[in-house]
Amino acid sequence: MFSGAGTVPHWFEAANAHCHAYIAKDESDAVGQLITRIGFAVGDPGRSRPMLRKKSCPQRLLVYCKDDKFRETAVSVIAGTLGDKWEISESESLTTAAEDLKRPEDYGMVLLIQEMFSTRSSEKANLKKILSVSPRPHVIVACQ
């Protein structure tokens, strides 16, 4: 979990939700830590949480971001980091992303990035559906 609300109670809540790590945005080299943790989650099951990794991780990533330009930049950076073995699918809405996850076993990771998530009930319901598939695929949420 990558968040600006970095308190000890939040960290324990994240750990109980099967997160690999809680990284506060204001930590030194927070983005570097996030990239390292993503590498652990998708690369070496022995270094992350082996009890969550019973089968190999499908090398397919679903990215949601409402902002087209930011999504394009994020996908470019992620593709460069993960390499060409990973297939990256993009979603422009949380509704579509939730529908794409009707077969969660098809994905190894889901990344939800947004400046701020709406508190509308429909958006919260879609976020809940998406987050409920964790720990497989791994779901990463990043917002301001």
TIMI-335157 format. One record per residue: residue number from 1; residue in three letters; x, y, z of N, C-alpha, C in turn. Coordinates in nm, 3 decimals, decimal comma. Layout:
! residues N
   n res  n_east n_north    n_up ca_east ca_north   ca_up  c_east c_north    c_up
 NUM ALA       X       Y       Z       X        Y       Z       X       Y       Z
...
! end
This chain:
! residues 144
   n res  n_east n_north    n_up ca_east ca_north   ca_up  c_east c_north    c_up
   1 MET   0,086  -0,116   0,000   0,000    0,000   0,000   0,090   0,122   0,000
   2 PHE   0,060   0,215  -0,086   0,137    0,338  -0,103   0,045   0,453  -0,070
   3 SER   0,068   0,521   0,043  -0,029    0,620   0,090   0,041   0,733   0,164
   4 GLY  -0,031   0,844   0,176   0,019    0,957   0,252  -0,028   0,954   0,397
   5 ALA  -0,109   0,857   0,433  -0,164    0,846   0,568  -0,083   0,744   0,647
   6 GLY   0,044   0,770   0,664   0,134    0,672   0,723   0,137   0,672   0,874
   7 THR   0,048   0,597   0,936   0,051    0,581   1,081   0,062   0,433   1,114
   8 VAL   0,103   0,403   1,234   0,116    0,263   1,274  -0,017   0,188   1,262
   9 PRO  -0,131   0,244   1,308  -0,257    0,170   1,290  -0,289   0,142   1,143
  10 HIS  -0,257   0,238   1,055  -0,281    0,214   0,912  -0,195   0,099   0,862
  11 TRP  -0,070   0,093   0,907   0,018   -0,013   0,862  -0,038  -0,149   0,903
  12 PHE  -0,087  -0,160   1,027  -0,143   -0,288   1,071  -0,268  -0,324   0,993
  13 GLU  -0,351  -0,225   0,961  -0,469   -0,253   0,878  -0,426  -0,304   0,741
  14 ALA  -0,324  -0,243   0,682  -0,273   -0,286   0,551  -0,218  -0,428   0,560
  15 ALA  -0,143  -0,458   0,664  -0,086   -0,592   0,681  -0,196  -0,696   0,694
  16 ASN  -0,301  -0,663   0,767  -0,412   -0,757   0,783  -0,492  -0,775   0,655
  17 ALA  -0,477  -0,683   0,561  -0,545   -0,693   0,431  -0,455  -0,761   0,328
  18 HIS  -0,350  -0,828   0,373  -0,258   -0,903   0,288  -0,169  -0,816   0,201
  19 CYS  -0,140  -0,694   0,244  -0,047   -0,609   0,170   0,095  -0,657   0,195
  20 HIS   0,180  -0,643   0,095   0,320   -0,679   0,111   0,394  -0,575   0,194
  21 ALA   0,351  -0,450   0,182   0,421   -0,343   0,252   0,330  -0,222   0,260
  22 TYR   0,361  -0,134   0,353   0,294   -0,005   0,363   0,404   0,100   0,346
  23 ILE   0,397   0,175   0,239   0,499    0,276   0,210   0,434   0,413   0,215
  24 ALA   0,479   0,496   0,307   0,427    0,632   0,318   0,494   0,718   0,211
  25 LYS   0,415   0,801   0,144   0,467    0,883   0,034   0,580   0,975   0,077
  26 ASP   0,579   1,018   0,203   0,681    1,112   0,246   0,809   1,044   0,294
  27 GLU   0,816   0,910   0,286   0,938    0,838   0,322   1,048   0,868   0,221
  28 SER   1,171   0,856   0,266   1,284    0,872   0,177   1,279   0,764   0,070
  29 ASP   1,294   0,803  -0,057   1,293    0,711  -0,171   1,168   0,625  -0,175
  30 ALA   1,051   0,685  -0,149   0,926    0,610  -0,146   0,896   0,542  -0,279
  31 VAL   0,918   0,611  -0,390   0,890    0,552  -0,521   0,985   0,435  -0,547
  32 GLY   1,110   0,450  -0,509   1,206    0,340  -0,524   1,165   0,218  -0,442
  33 GLN   1,117   0,242  -0,320   1,069    0,133  -0,236   0,948   0,064  -0,300
  34 LEU   0,857   0,146  -0,359   0,739    0,091  -0,425   0,780   0,001  -0,541
  35 ILE   0,872   0,046  -0,623   0,919   -0,034  -0,737   0,983  -0,164  -0,689
  36 THR   1,062  -0,157  -0,582   1,125   -0,277  -0,527   1,019  -0,376  -0,479
  37 ARG   0,918  -0,328  -0,408   0,812   -0,415  -0,358   0,732  -0,478  -0,471
  38 ILE   0,707  -0,402  -0,577   0,638   -0,459  -0,693   0,722  -0,572  -0,751
  39 GLY   0,852  -0,551  -0,760   0,942   -0,656  -0,808   0,934  -0,781  -0,723
  40 PHE   0,929  -0,765  -0,590   0,916   -0,880  -0,501   0,783  -0,952  -0,526
  41 ALA   0,676  -0,875  -0,543   0,543   -0,934  -0,558   0,531  -1,016  -0,686
  42 VAL   0,596  -0,974  -0,792   0,580   -1,043  -0,920   0,697  -1,133  -0,956
  43 GLY   0,810  -1,119  -0,888   0,928   -1,190  -0,931   0,967  -1,311  -0,851
  44 ASP   0,996  -1,294  -0,726   1,054   -1,400  -0,645   0,959  -1,436  -0,532
  45 PRO   0,878  -1,540  -0,548   0,781   -1,574  -0,445   0,843  -1,606  -0,310
  46 GLY   0,966  -1,652  -0,307   1,032   -1,683  -0,181   1,065  -1,560  -0,099
  47 ARG   1,077  -1,445  -0,166   1,112   -1,322  -0,094   0,989  -1,243  -0,055
  48 SER   0,873  -1,275  -0,111   0,753   -1,202  -0,071   0,675  -1,287   0,029
  49 ARG   0,552  -1,318   0,000   0,470   -1,394   0,094   0,437  -1,529   0,033
  50 PRO   0,520  -1,630   0,054   0,503   -1,757  -0,013   0,369  -1,824   0,013
  51 MET   0,307  -1,801   0,129   0,181   -1,866   0,157   0,069  -1,814   0,066
  52 LEU   0,090  -1,702   0,001  -0,010   -1,648  -0,090   0,015  -1,694  -0,233
  53 ARG   0,127  -1,753  -0,259   0,169   -1,784  -0,395   0,170  -1,934  -0,415
  54 LYS   0,055  -1,996  -0,435   0,047   -2,140  -0,452   0,076  -2,179  -0,597
  55 LYS   0,042  -2,094  -0,692   0,067   -2,120  -0,833   0,154  -2,007  -0,886
  56 SER   0,205  -2,026  -1,006   0,285   -1,919  -1,064   0,195  -1,799  -1,094
  57 CYS   0,252  -1,684  -1,091   0,181   -1,558  -1,112   0,159  -1,535  -1,261
  58 PRO   0,032  -1,519  -1,306   0,012   -1,485  -1,447   0,078  -1,352  -1,478
  59 GLN   0,148  -1,345  -1,586   0,219   -1,222  -1,620   0,128  -1,129  -1,700
  60 ARG   0,024  -1,088  -1,630  -0,075   -0,998  -1,689  -0,113  -0,894  -1,584
  61 LEU  -0,107  -0,768  -1,623  -0,133   -0,655  -1,532  -0,252  -0,575  -1,584
  62 LEU  -0,342  -0,540  -1,492  -0,453   -0,452  -1,524  -0,427  -0,317  -1,458
  63 VAL  -0,427  -0,210  -1,537  -0,401   -0,075  -1,486  -0,527   0,009  -1,504
  64 TYR  -0,572   0,069  -1,393  -0,682    0,166  -1,399  -0,628   0,303  -1,363
  65 CYS  -0,659   0,400  -1,446  -0,633    0,540  -1,418  -0,726   0,621  -1,508
  66 LYS  -0,801   0,711  -1,448  -0,897    0,791  -1,524  -0,827   0,891  -1,616
  67 ASP  -0,714   0,944  -1,571  -0,640    1,045  -1,647  -0,560   0,978  -1,759
  68 ASP  -0,599   1,003  -1,886  -0,537    0,937  -2,001  -0,386   0,959  -2,008
  69 LYS  -0,342   1,081  -1,990  -0,200    1,113  -2,003  -0,118   1,045  -1,892
  70 PHE  -0,169   1,052  -1,770  -0,097    0,987  -1,660  -0,095   0,836  -1,678
  71 ARG  -0,209   0,778  -1,722  -0,214    0,633  -1,745  -0,112   0,593  -1,851
  72 GLU  -0,103   0,671  -1,958  -0,007    0,642  -2,065   0,137   0,644  -2,012
  73 THR   0,169   0,745  -1,931   0,303    0,754  -1,871   0,329   0,638  -1,777
  74 ALA   0,231   0,608  -1,690   0,247    0,499  -1,593   0,268   0,365  -1,664
  75 VAL   0,188   0,338  -1,767   0,200    0,212  -1,840   0,335   0,202  -1,908
  76 SER   0,384   0,313  -1,961   0,516    0,314  -2,026   0,626   0,280  -1,926
  77 VAL   0,623   0,342  -1,808   0,724    0,316  -1,706   0,713   0,172  -1,655
  78 ILE   0,592   0,126  -1,632   0,571   -0,010  -1,581   0,617  -0,113  -1,684
  79 ALA   0,583  -0,092  -1,811   0,626   -0,184  -1,917   0,778  -0,191  -1,925
  80 GLY   0,843  -0,077  -1,910   0,989   -0,075  -1,911   1,049  -0,148  -1,792
  81 THR   0,979  -0,143  -1,678   1,027   -0,207  -1,556   1,002  -0,359  -1,559
  82 LEU   0,883  -0,399  -1,600   0,848   -0,541  -1,599   0,901  -0,618  -1,720
  83 GLY   0,924  -0,548  -1,830   0,974   -0,615  -1,950   0,861  -0,664  -2,040
  84 ASP   0,900  -0,718  -2,153   0,802   -0,755  -2,255   0,733  -0,888  -2,229
  85 LYS   0,765  -0,957  -2,121   0,696   -1,082  -2,089   0,558  -1,055  -2,029
  86 TRP   0,537  -0,934  -1,981   0,410   -0,898  -1,919   0,315  -0,835  -2,020
  87 GLU   0,190  -0,878  -2,014   0,084   -0,816  -2,093   0,015  -0,713  -2,003
  88 ILE  -0,001  -0,592  -2,054  -0,063   -0,486  -1,974  -0,195  -0,447  -2,038
  89 SER  -0,303  -0,459  -1,961  -0,436   -0,416  -2,004  -0,468  -0,286  -1,933
  90 GLU  -0,536  -0,198  -2,002  -0,570   -0,067  -1,944  -0,721  -0,055  -1,931
  91 SER  -0,763   0,014  -1,825  -0,904    0,039  -1,803  -0,925   0,186  -1,772
  92 GLU  -1,027   0,244  -1,833  -1,056    0,386  -1,812  -1,162   0,409  -1,705
  93 SER  -1,224   0,301  -1,656  -1,325    0,317  -1,551  -1,314   0,203  -1,450
  94 LEU  -1,353   0,231  -1,328  -1,352    0,128  -1,225  -1,456   0,020  -1,254
  95 THR  -1,566   0,058  -1,318  -1,668   -0,039  -1,355  -1,610  -0,142  -1,451
  96 THR  -1,539  -0,094  -1,553  -1,476   -0,184  -1,650  -1,370  -0,270  -1,583
  97 ALA  -1,290  -0,209  -1,496  -1,185   -0,284  -1,425  -1,248  -0,395  -1,341
  98 ALA  -1,356  -0,365  -1,271  -1,423   -0,467  -1,189  -1,478  -0,579  -1,278
  99 GLU  -1,532  -0,544  -1,393  -1,582   -0,645  -1,487  -1,468  -0,731  -1,541
 100 ASP  -1,353  -0,669  -1,568  -1,237   -0,744  -1,618  -1,189  -0,847  -1,516
 101 LEU  -1,217  -0,823  -1,390  -1,171   -0,912  -1,284  -1,272  -1,020  -1,247
 102 LYS  -1,368  -1,044  -1,333  -1,461   -1,155  -1,308  -1,386  -1,287  -1,309
 103 ARG  -1,273  -1,291  -1,378  -1,182   -1,405  -1,376  -1,048  -1,355  -1,321
 104 PRO  -1,040  -1,332  -1,190  -0,919   -1,273  -1,132  -0,793  -1,357  -1,154
 105 GLU  -0,811  -1,488  -1,172  -0,695   -1,576  -1,191  -0,621  -1,546  -1,321
 106 ASP  -0,683  -1,466  -1,409  -0,616   -1,429  -1,535  -0,510  -1,321  -1,516
 107 TYR  -0,509  -1,257  -1,398  -0,418   -1,145  -1,374  -0,321  -1,178  -1,261
 108 GLY  -0,201  -1,125  -1,273  -0,102   -1,137  -1,167  -0,102  -1,016  -1,076
 109 MET  -0,144  -0,901  -1,133  -0,141   -0,777  -1,056  -0,244  -0,679  -1,111
 110 VAL  -0,299  -0,598  -1,021  -0,390   -0,490  -1,057  -0,335  -0,364  -0,994
 111 LEU  -0,326  -0,257  -1,072  -0,277   -0,128  -1,023  -0,386  -0,025  -1,044
 112 LEU  -0,431   0,035  -0,934  -0,531    0,141  -0,938  -0,462   0,270  -0,898
 113 ILE  -0,451   0,363  -0,992  -0,384    0,490  -0,961  -0,477   0,605  -0,995
 114 GLN  -0,490   0,694  -0,900  -0,582    0,805  -0,917  -0,540   0,915  -0,821
 115 GLU  -0,554   1,039  -0,862  -0,522    1,149  -0,771  -0,607   1,139  -0,645
 116 MET  -0,737   1,115  -0,665  -0,829    1,101  -0,553  -0,944   1,013  -0,600
 117 PHE  -0,985   0,918  -0,518  -1,098    0,834  -0,552  -1,225   0,898  -0,499
 118 SER  -1,330   0,893  -0,577  -1,458    0,952  -0,540  -1,519   0,875  -0,424
 119 THR  -1,603   0,943  -0,349  -1,675    0,877  -0,240  -1,816   0,837  -0,283
 120 ARG  -1,845   0,849  -0,413  -1,976    0,805  -0,463  -1,993   0,656  -0,437
 121 SER  -2,113   0,616  -0,405  -2,137    0,476  -0,368  -2,102   0,380  -0,481
 122 SER  -2,126   0,418  -0,606  -2,093    0,327  -0,717  -1,942   0,307  -0,728
 123 GLU  -1,864   0,413  -0,709  -1,719    0,400  -0,716  -1,666   0,319  -0,598
 124 LYS  -1,720   0,343  -0,479  -1,679    0,266  -0,362  -1,713   0,118  -0,379
 125 ALA  -1,828   0,089  -0,439  -1,868   -0,050  -0,460  -1,772  -0,119  -0,557
 126 ASN  -1,733  -0,049  -0,663  -1,639   -0,106  -0,760  -1,501  -0,126  -0,697
 127 LEU  -1,456  -0,029  -0,617  -1,329   -0,046  -0,547  -1,334  -0,168  -0,455
 128 LYS  -1,443  -0,185  -0,385  -1,457   -0,300  -0,294  -1,450  -0,431  -0,372
 129 LYS  -1,517  -0,437  -0,487  -1,510   -0,559  -0,570  -1,367  -0,589  -0,612
 130 ILE  -1,298  -0,485  -0,656  -1,161   -0,503  -0,703  -1,069  -0,545  -0,589
 131 LEU  -1,080  -0,478  -0,476  -0,993   -0,510  -0,362  -1,022  -0,648  -0,303
 132 SER  -1,143  -0,698  -0,322  -1,179   -0,828  -0,265  -1,108  -0,944  -0,333
 133 VAL  -1,050  -0,924  -0,451  -0,981   -1,034  -0,520  -0,843  -1,060  -0,462
 134 SER  -0,788  -0,963  -0,388  -0,655   -0,978  -0,330  -0,658  -1,093  -0,230
 135 PRO  -0,558  -1,172  -0,212  -0,419   -1,153  -0,251  -0,383  -1,201  -0,391
 136 ARG  -0,477  -1,260  -0,465  -0,440   -1,301  -0,599  -0,549  -1,261  -0,694
 137 PRO  -0,529  -1,171  -0,782  -0,402   -1,104  -0,808  -0,370  -1,002  -0,700
 138 HIS  -0,245  -0,961  -0,698  -0,202   -0,855  -0,606  -0,267  -0,726  -0,652
 139 VAL  -0,325  -0,650  -0,559  -0,388   -0,522  -0,592  -0,308  -0,412  -0,525
 140 ILE  -0,265  -0,315  -0,606  -0,191   -0,200  -0,556  -0,276  -0,076  -0,581
 141 VAL  -0,300   0,002  -0,476  -0,377    0,125  -0,487  -0,284   0,241  -0,453
 142 ALA  -0,280   0,340  -0,541  -0,199    0,459  -0,517  -0,284   0,582  -0,545
 143 CYS  -0,290   0,672  -0,449  -0,362    0,797  -0,469  -0,294   0,906  -0,388
 144 GLN  -0,332   1,031  -0,418  -0,263    1,144  -0,355  -0,302   1,159  -0,210
! end
